[in-house]
Amino acid sequence: MSTNITAPHWGKRYVLWPLRNLWRSLTSMRTALALLFLLALAAIPGALLPQRPLNEQKTQSYIDAHGRLGELMDRLQLFDVFASAWFTAIYVLLFVSLVGCLTPRLIEHFQALRAKPVAAPRNLSRMPRHRIFEVDGAPEQIAERINVNLRGWRREVVVREATKAHPDGVVEVSAEKGYLREFGNLVFHFALLALLVSIAVGKLYGYEGTRSLVADGDQGLCNTSTAVYDSFRGGSMVDGTDLAPFCIRIDDFTATFLPNGQPDMYTAKVAHTEDLSADPSSWNDSTVRVNEPLRLAGDRVYVLGNGYAPTFTVTFPNGEKRTQTVPFIPDQMTTMLSSGAVRFDTPGGMYPDQKIRNQNQIALEGLFAPTASFDGTLLMSSSPVAKNPYVAIRIYKGNTGLDSGAPQNVYSLDPIMMHNGQLKRQAQANLGVGQSSELPDGTKVSFDGYRRWVSVQVSHDPAQTWVLVSAVAMLAGLVVSLLIRRRRIWARLVPVTTADGEQRRTVVEIAGLARTDQAGWGEGFEKQAADLVGVQDE
């Protein structure tokens, strides 16, 4: 007799079955854990290497310093890790793996909740926990007592018909407890999934912008365009046309320092409004401190850095004046010795020829010391508090590049311009408040004082609430899954027939099984079994 065995279709053998096996491997918990570990590993270069979205100039300097290795790392997208193709692939695979892994478990859990407790095994004496009692009363009465004492458990009482082993019939009680453990486990993993989604949404639709504002001045910031920021970093779905509308102004800023010069607290008095057409005098007032941001229109406004902004006035030979207050960047945080540069354009009516006008522009570069101390003529600062402010400046004359349209560093002058003669040094001086230095052509440069400047950061993350909720849910689910123990109890009640044929007593056999990762019921099973039956445990 021969049988014909039909070979499976090539589509099933080479396409369908491999895809099914791949899907099963991808959606296993082992793969999900491996991808989670791989995601954490892939994020390490983003913490160790400079990232282009954060500081493009520093990143380019790093690439140039490492030559071909730096170029190779750039091709591998190591300087933009969190937007790279390989990081995104790991992220998506982890998301798919978690969804494919958790969905069947969720369905199975709900089915288990609706199912009846597992029937009592044939041989209860093989269970890890086992007790036998003989008590007064009929099996039905004892079963009702056990059923009441198992309140809070999923339980079922079954009356079995007479069998060869039990000719008088038996009553069995099955109970289960601890389904909340699996529920907590599922909550933890789904919260992890929600956390990943929330972070991804926040990166897509969030943005961060920084801007330096001079306090107690006319400078303000209206969140209407990316152009108002010194630096702006937005998600892939942010085009800058739908920013949260609000305006802020720094009215006052104070900083306190420890005796060693380390900053203690920054406090900024901020005027703000969400009505862009409102009169500035009607704006609301708030106080912003470190880690206490101002919340406006769903955005957060932080105080990051701060420093001093000296005010200079240039009086040209024709008597016209130009005044600027420009932030200087701290070079020493403990003393706030700061450096910066200022550029002044020549008055329009002073030189009819534009070329000659550009050749007579004034540029300043130097240091600002809040509390001046001198080593000869070398200016230093002994304290971050402004007790004796001084500036040490070099005064240049020539073409500062203000009309060229080329981008320049606002905190320093271009050394190439000094080298090729576009800017020529005219003088250098140490000036206190109210002092001035006069050039040979009659131009006078005065140091008028200082103001404080503040670096503010506007941060928008539409998913921050969901990140917090997901993190709290993860913690709650983890605690529940660790504290709750999955347990089962079975009781078999067999009537005892006396010599006169009456059934006045019942043999109660109780067994327990702990269904946790750590095998064992824990202390107290014997007492619990005795309490269920209603006898005094010996």
Beta strands, then each sheet from edge to edge (+ up, - down):
strand 1: 129-136
strand 2: 154-160
strand 3: 170-177
strand 4: 207-214
strand 5: 220-222
strand 6: 231-234
strand 7: 247-257
strand 8: 263-273
strand 9: 284-289
strand 10: 294-296
strand 11: 299-315
strand 12: 321-325
strand 13: 329-332
strand 14: 337-344
strand 15: 361-369
strand 16: 372-375
strand 17: 378-381
strand 18: 390-398
strand 19: 423-432
strand 20: 436-438
strand 21: 444-460
strand 22: 487-497
strand 23: 503-514
sheet 1: 1+ 23- 22+ 3- 2+
sheet 2: 6+ 4- 21+ 11- 10+
sheet 3: 6+ 4- 21+ 20-
sheet 4: 6+ 4- 21+ 11- 12+
sheet 5: 5+ 7- 8+ 9-
sheet 6: 13+ 14- 15+ 18- 19+
sheet 7: 16+ 17-
end
